[in-house]
Each structure stands twice: as C-alpha cells, then as structure tokens.
Amino acid sequence: MCSENRTCHRPENNDFTANSQAVLTYLNIMQSIIQRMASNSASCKTWCITLVSAILVNCS
C-alpha cells in the first residue's frame, strides 16, 4: 500500500457512494451534532444576556 516515500494510496475500489447507508448515517450524525451545538450556543447566549442584564441592574 505505502511506497518508500511514505505516501499511502487508497484502493481504487471505493464502496462509499453518495447514497450509501454508511455515508447517510454519518451525515445524520454530523447533522445532529451541529444541531446540538447550535442549541447549546443559543442557550449560552440567552444566559449571558440574562446575567449581564442582572449585573448591570444591580450595579446602577
């Protein structure tokens, strides 16, 4: 597989196509991770605005 200059080549027969079940499962996993990160980000921003507002109200 690997030549002397340490470059590896993939086999020519690639079973992963755009419509394969493995690719679709991987994309669904990535989509759920991105969705969870977006939800957590929105939640953190909401808490940040709430805390900053409370601090500003208490300081004045």
N, C-alpha and C positions, 0 to 999 in steps of 0.2 A: 503494500500500500504506500509506504513512505519512501521517497527517494533519498539519496545521500545528502542532499542539501536541506533535509528535514521539512520538505513540503509534502503534505499529505493530499491525496486526491480522493474525492468521493467516488463511489462506484457509479457507473453510468446508468444502471437500472435504479431509478428513484421511484418508489412506490407511493410517495406522497404527492397527491394532486390537490387542486383547489377544492375539490368536492369530496375528498376522502374523510372518513369518520374521525380520524386522528386530528386532522387539521381543524375540522369544525369543532371538535371538543376543546382543542387548545384555544381557539378563538373565543369560545364561550367562556372559558376560564379567565382569559385575559379581559374580556368584557366585564365579567362580574368583579374582577379586581379593580378595574378602572372605576366602575360604578360605586364600589365601596369606598374608594379613595375620594371620589367627588362628594359623596355623602358625608364622610368624616371631615372634609375640608369645609363644607358649608356649616356643619355643626360647630367646628372650631371658630369660624368667623362670627357666628352668632354669639357664642360665649364671649369672644373677645370684645365685641361691641357692647355687650351687656356689662362686662366687668369694667371696661374703660368708662362707660357712662356712669356706673355706680361710683367709681373713684372720683370722677370729675364733679359729681353732685356732692359727694362728701367733702371734697376739698374746698368748695366755694362757700 
